[in-house]
């Protein structure tokens, strides 16, 4: 099983419009906002983790695909971790 952890930031995201749109996508994927400002998936099979990553990249590839997003909005940083969840962690959950 694998876990996806994401942290993302933007330049010129007026009113957090892109952030709010991307967060909707994260929630649909089952990623939860943590207290550290990251979004984390539950432990999922490897193929599902790859799908999570592909969906995130698609959502941020063209911020102007969303009409409410400011035309000068752009990605500031994207940190993505995909790590294997040990059996011990799965037992604790």
C-alpha angles and dihedrals in degrees: 000000000000137000128211119211120187136184118181138177137179142205117230096004094160110204090358088272096150092041091053091048093049091046088058088056091048091052092050088053091051096250112148127211110242129205089258095063094257129116118228133191125216116251106290136170116278094254091053091050089054089050090052090054093046091051092050092050091048092051094052099035092088113018091183090065083089109070094211093058117100112253092235095052113120142164115279099181141343121194116185127181125184111185136171114251112226119231089244091060091048090053090053092053 
